[in-house]
Structures are given as C-alpha cells and as structure tokens.
Amino acid sequence: MIKRFSLIIAGVVLAYVSSVGISLVQLRSALFEEDAAQLTQSVDFDSVRGSLKVQIDELVKRKLGQSDGGNMLAALGMAIAGPMVEQMIET
C-alpha cells in the first residue's frame, strides 16, 4: 500500500516537473524565434504589468520614506514618480 502511494506521488511530481519543463522550452523557443503570437499566448502580460507597477511603487515609496508617513518633499516625489512609473510600464 505504501509503495503504491509512493509511486502515485512520484508520478504526480514527475508530471508537474515535466509540464513546467515543457512550458519553459516553449517559452524559450518563442523568444529565440521572435514569435510574438506564441509569446503572448504563453505570458499574461497584463498581469506582469500590474505586478511590476505594484513592485516599483513600493520600491519608490521605500526610497522616498513614504511607507512610514514621510514628509512633504517625499509626497511631491511620489506625485511625480507615480505617473512616470505608469508611463514607463505601459509603453
């Protein structure tokens, strides 16, 4: 019974690792062949943009001291940096 369970678990892990490997090979192939359609199908760019915006905003806030209240100059920096980051990510 334990041997059968171990084989099932090993099979599931092997299937998962194989699927990740196949996806990476397809992604690499699309990149090297400059296949925009395949790349767009493989990557959710809207999700990547959203995540990148959040990460950059948090980084800017930490650098400007906004995460713990900050001062007026830091608030001005954030007011300028916010739209600038938005524009950089979208274009």
Helices and strands as residue ranges (DSSP letters): H 2-32, H 36-42, H 45-64, G 66-68, H 72-90
